[in-house]
């Protein structure tokens, strides 16, 4: 019930295209859903996060869509750029629980 | 402001050896955590601490020990290294707990032969 599923495992997108990564969770007590971005050889860094009181959050080219009833959330990267090539992790956490659970990651390659 | 620092960057151990991975942060964060990253497994929580003197287990704590004597430092000890502990280890800290932004260190790549 603590698991966070993420798909696809890898993704290749043309420059200028839209990258979409999907995640699903089971635990309805989760109330915090961050996305982390990791470049090769570096530690992950927070990209964007959402709480379940909103259905969408946008920061620049990055948008999180959240579907509470389906227990799913997704990351959309508009106008994808080669510099977006990285591994993306979704995660889920619960306010009263001192942990977040990470998905297995998606390796994104944006080709020119 | 160095953020979260980890040493060493790389380490090779023989089975049965012990070692300590160092982690320090200069942001006065109360929450610190250790994760291991393995291909296709994401980041799995090993141990975490909500403040000096307080530690708790995460998802995969077996074979690891931690202590938190100061706010700044959170070392991870491998008691008797096993090949299954070959991984990349990340330390992270957060000012408000894991449900707020966690700042990750650069990682330690550990190989156990």
Interface residues (C-beta under 8 A of the other chain):
Chain A: X4 X6 X9 X31 X32 X34 X41 X42 X43 X44 X45 X46 X49 X89 X93 X94 X95 X98 X99 X100 X101 X102 X103 X104 X105
Chain B: X4 X31 X35 X40 X41 X42 X43 X44 X45 X48 X50 X56 X58 X59 X90 X92 X97 X98 X99 X101 X102 X103 X104 X105 X106 X107
